[in-house]
């Protein structure tokens, strides 16, 4: 099956054909670094990581760019409130972002441009739009894009052009659909910006949010590239404005495939601090869930379907991953140190079904179904003594191929603290001395701390309850 994606622009499933054979150029909207990212943000980042990994598994080399928005209304407002220079303020949250994506096993993009490092490129792009007559200066020295000069404005969001208001202006970086009006490319300095400003030919100020992504994507990917991703909330205004300003400046198509993931809700409700259902990754890790379990729940629902994120879902993820771990352990024990041989038929069939599902617009639900079909068939074969050591080693290699895409099957390692590990050692000593009552007591104490200890020929193994 050919690789297919649902293109937001056409509202249809399309065969993926990159501009350059064997290489994909991709841009994904990164965090606005005024706070720690929440799990709704990570729904998008995990989807984009799944896309990235599947493209690589399909044989493509990638040039992937994810921006860091370190200057906009929010970053300026919050840094001033805390009395910190903008760079010092945003560095805290940039560092936190990279800690979080590591916890979720999200692969790093090739480039992470921060907006404040590309102001000259933004000024150059704005000047090109002024020269072409599609942008204009307002009375206060701000520069606006004239949507009247770009007849295709609104096609990504499927806006009714009768509802556009050319000539009216929207100064803020983010605005609602009913504010489909001329948007700011450059915002003239005002006292509320503090010392955040740069010099431009038309006056001192700072860039608008939308121009940042156009300038940085062009810097690394050229005037046209293959894939642009984000959440559905980015379609309008952000991505719509990116298209207008980019294509007006270059005269070339901006992006070939637009992929957007649906919202995340918590317990069926929109995430909100006022409802008490607003979570950062750190909040959930603090409750005892692992990054692996959180990643599983974030990726297990198809990216174009709304994800209902619940603690029950996290516990289900824990149980599903425990099944995978148990099966992997059985295969490793059967394989020993032998070299992989011919793959069992059920493993080859499972891999083929997984690939077909992922080729069909990243249908991860069917992909995971193929994985668990493999587990059932493989456990049955192990129970019946039908799998040779070489076959078990080959099946492990299939699981590794699946995990190249999913990034969630391989345990991150024992995460128990030193006290739990000390209890395991004490229990081993009790068993060696045949102190069975003490051994049982220690097992119960380990369980009370959230861990199960399993005895094997290779020694005790820990896994989360």
N, C-alpha and C positions, 0 to 999 in steps of 0.2 A: 504494500500500500504506500502511496506517496504521502509525504508529510503534509498535513493540512492544518490550517489555523483559521479561526473565526476572526475576520477582519472587521473591526468596528466601523470603518469607513464605508464598506459595501454592505454591512449587516449580513454577511454570508460567509460560508466556509469556502476557503480558497486553497489551492495547492501552493505550497511554499516554494518559491523560486528566488534565491538570493541574487543580488545584482552581480556578484562575482562568484564564479564556481568555487565551491569548497570553503568559502568564508562568509561569515555573517557579521554585519555591523549593527549593533543594537544599543539603544539608549533607554535607560529606565530612570524614572523620577525618584530621586533619593529623599532623605529626610530634610526638613527644615529644623535646624539645630538650635531651637530655643528651649527644648525640654527633652526628656527621655522619650523615645518612640514608644507607642502603645501597641497592643497586640493587633489592633486593626491595621496599623502600618505594616506589621510583620506578616500579615496575611498576604499583602502585595509582594513583599520582599521574598517570601518563601515561594510564591507562585513564580516569580521571575527567576529564582534560583532553579526551580524545577525545569523551567523552559531552557535556561542556560545549559543545565546538565544534559537534557535530552538532545539538544542541538549538538553538543560535543559527542554524545554517544552515537549520534547519527553520522558522525564523521566530519563535522564542520569545525573549522578554526574560528575563534570568536575574537572580535574587538568589542568589548562591552564597556560602556561608560555609564556611571551613575553619579549624578551631581550631588553636591552638598550645598544646600541653600543656607548660606551664612550671613546674608544681608537681605532683609525684607521688613515689612511692617512689624512682624512679631519679634524678630531678633533684636531690632533696634529698640522697640518699646520695652522689652524685658531686660535687656542689658542696661539700659538707662535706669530702670527701676531698681536694679541691683547695684548700680554705681560701678560697673565694670566696663573696661574697654571692650569693644565688640569682639575682637580676636580672642581675648582671654575668656570672655563669656562663652563663645561658641565652641572653643576647644574642649571644654568640659563635656559637652554633649556629642561632639564628634568622637571623642575617645569612648564615650559610653555606647555610641552606636556600633563601633567596631567590636567592643566587648560583647554586645548583644548578638550580633550576627555570628560571632564565633561560637557562642553558646547554642545557636540554632543550626550550626554546621552549614551556614550559607557560604558558598564559595565567594571569594573576592573578585570583583570586576577588575578589568585591566586598568581602568582609570577612575579616579574619584576627584574630579575637579571641584574646588570650592569657588563659589561665585566671586568672592573678593579678590581672587588671584587673576581674574579675567576681565577686569574693567576695561582695559584698552580695546579688547576684542568687541565688547559690547558697544563702546563709543563708536568704533568703526562701523559696526552694523547699523546703528541708529543713524549715522551720517549717510550711509548708503540709502536708507529709507527716506531721509529728508531730500537727498539729491533726486530720487525718483518721484518725489511729489506725493508719496503715500503717507507721509508723516508731517506734522506741523507743530510749531511752538505755540504755547498758550501765553497769556499775559504775564504769568508769574515765572516764565522760563522753563516750565515743564514741556516735554515732548510727548505728543500723542500719535497713535496710529489711527488713520481714518478708515473705518470699516467700509465706508462708501466706495473707497478706491479698490477694494478687493471683493469683486462680485461673488466669489465662492465662500465668503465668510459664513460660517454656520453649517457647512455640509457635514462635518464630522459629528456634530451634535444633532443634526437634522433639525435645525432651528427654522422656524417660519420667518423668512426674510421680511415679511410685512411687519414683524414685531421688532425689527432692528431700529435703533435710534441714532443714525449717523449725525455727528455734530454735538450730541450730548457726550459728556465725559465721565469716565469712572477713574478716579485717582488711586483708590486702594488696590492692593495687589490681588485680592480675592473678591469676587463679586458674584451675585446671583444671576440666574438665567434671564430674569426680567431686566437686568442691567446690560443688555447686549448693545453696548455703546462704544465709542472710541476709548481705547485703553492706554494707560501710561507706559511709555517706553523709558522715560527718564523723568524723575521727580525732582523738581527744584528744591534746594535746601531750605529747611525751615528750622526754627529753634527746637522743635520737638525731635529733630534728628540728632541733636547734640553735636558731636564732632565727627559723625559718620557722613562723609561727603568726599567727592572727587571732582577735579576740574575737568570740564568738557568744553568744546568750542562754543557751545550755546549757553554755558553757565555752570555754576557749581551745583552739585546734587548727587544723586545716586540712581542706579538702574531700577526699573520695575522688575517684578518677579519673572514675567514671561520672557523678556528678552534674554535673561540669563541662560535659560536652557537652549535657546536657538544658537547663541554665540558659542556655548561650550560643546554642543553636539557637532556643530560645523568644524570646530577646532580639531576634533579627533576623528570624526567620521565623514567629513566632507559635506557638500550641500545637499546630497541625497543619501539615504541609508535604508537599511532593510526593515528593522523592527523598532517600534517605540511602544513602551509599556507604561502602565500606571493603574491606579484604581479608577473606578467609574466616575468618581468625583473629580478626577482630573480632566475628563473629556471637555467640559465647559466650566470655567472659561480657559483654563490653562493651555490645553492642547490645541484648542481652536485658535487661540491667539498665536501660539507657536507656528502653526501652519501659515497663518496670514502674513506674519512678519518675515518668515523664512522664505516662502515662495515669492513674496513681493520683492525681496532683496536679490534673490538669485535667478528668478525666472525658471526654476526647475522644481519638479515634484520633491516634496520634503521627505516623506516617509511612505514606504510601500505597504507595510502591514502594521495596523494599530491593534494591540491586544490590551484589554482592560479586565481587571478582576472585579467581582461584585463585592458588596459591603460585607463586613463582619458584624454580627449582632451578638449580644451576650444574654443567654437565657431568653432568647426571642425578643429582646428589646435593644434599641439603639444604645450604644455605649455612651455613658454620661457620668461625670463625676457626681452630679446631683443624685443619681440613682444608685450610686455606690457600686457600679459594675464596670468601672474604668480601671483597666489593669495595664501595668507595664510588665515587661518580661521579668524584671526583678521581683515584682509582687508575687508572681506565680512560682518563681524559683524559691522564694522565701517560704512558700506554703509546702515545699517539699516535692514539687513536680520537677522533672528534669527537662533540660532543653530538648532532648530527644523526644520526649512525650509531647511537649508543646508543638514541636515541628510536625510530628505525625498528625495531630489534630488539625493543624493549619493547612496541611497539604492533602488530607484525605477526602475533601470535598472538591468537586470540579471548580476550577477558578471562576467560571461564569455564573455559578450558583451562590446565593447568599449563604454564608457559613454561620451556623448557630454555635457559638463557642460556649461550652459549659464545662463545669468540673466533672460531671458524669462522663462527658466526652473524653476528658483527660484520663480518667480512670479506665475507660474503654481502650484508649490508646496504650496505656500501660499494659493491659491484659493482652492486647494484640501483639505488642512487642515482646512480651514474655513468651508467647507461642513461637515467635520467630527465633528468639534466643534458645529456647529449649530444642527446637528442631536443628538449629545450627550446631548446638553442642552434641546432639546425637550423631550428626554427620561427621563432626570432627573426631569423635570417639571411634566411629566406624572406619574413618579414612586413615587414622594414625598418621604415619609419615610417608605414605605411598604417593606416587605421582598420579595426577589425574588421568583417567582413561576416557573411554567413550561415555558421553553423557547419557543418562537414563532417558528413555523416551518421554516420560512425564516432565523432566526438567527442560528438555528441548522444546516441548510443546508449550510449557508455561512461559518460557522466555519469548517464544514467537507471539503468543497471545498478549504478553505484556507490551512488547514493541508495537504491535498493531494498535493496541489501545492508546498508547502514548502518541503514536503518529496521527491519531484522529483527534486533533485539538486537545492534546494532553489529557485524555480521558483517564484520569488517575483512579477513578472509582473502579473501572473495569480492569485497570492495571493491577490494583491491589487484590481484586477478585482472582486474577490469574496467579498472583503470588500465593494466596491461601489455598487455591486448588492444588498448587505444587506441594504445599505443606501436607495437605491431606494425603495426596498420593505418595509422597516421600515417606511419611510416617507409617503408612500401610506397608510400604515395601520394606522398611526397616523392621517393623514388627514381624513380618514374614520371612526375614532373612534373605530377601531377594536382591539386596543391594551390596555389591562388592566394595571393598575399600577403595578401589580405583573409581568406581561409580560414585561413591560418596564424595570423594575429592572433586570429581567433575561437577557434581551438584552444588558443592560449595562455590565453585567458580561461577556458576550461573547466578547464585545469590549475590556474589560480588558484582556481577554485571548489572543486576537490578539496582543494587545500592549505588552504583555510579550515577544513577538517575535520581533515585529517591533520597539518598543521603541520610537514611534513618535506620537502616537494618543493622548496622554494625554498632554494638554497644560502645559507649564512650569510655568504658572502663569502670571499675568499681569506684563508686563515689562515697562509700561509707567513710565516716570519720575515724580517727585513730582509736577512739574508745570502743567502737564496734569491732574493729579489727583486733583489738586486744582481747575482747570477749571471745572471738573466734579462736584465737591462739589458746586461751584458757580451756575452751571446750575441747580442742584437739588434745591437750594434755590430759584432761579428764578421761577422754575416750581411751587414750593410750594406757592409762592406769586402770581402765575398766570401772571407772566411777560413773556408772550409768545415770544415777539419779542427778548427780552434779552436771553431767553432760546435758540431760534434759532441761534442767533449770537454766543453764546458760543459753540453750537453744530458745527457750521461752523469753529470756531477757533480750536476746538479739531480735526476736520477732517483735517485742514491745517497742523497739526502736525503729521499726519499719523495714526489717530485712529478714529474708528467709535464707537459712543455710542448708545447702544440699551436699551430701557426702558422695564422693565419687572416687574412682580408682586414682585419679590425679590429685586428690585432696579436696578440702571443703571449697564450695563455690557460693558466693553471695549473689542474691538478686532481690530487688525491691519487692515488698509485699504487694 
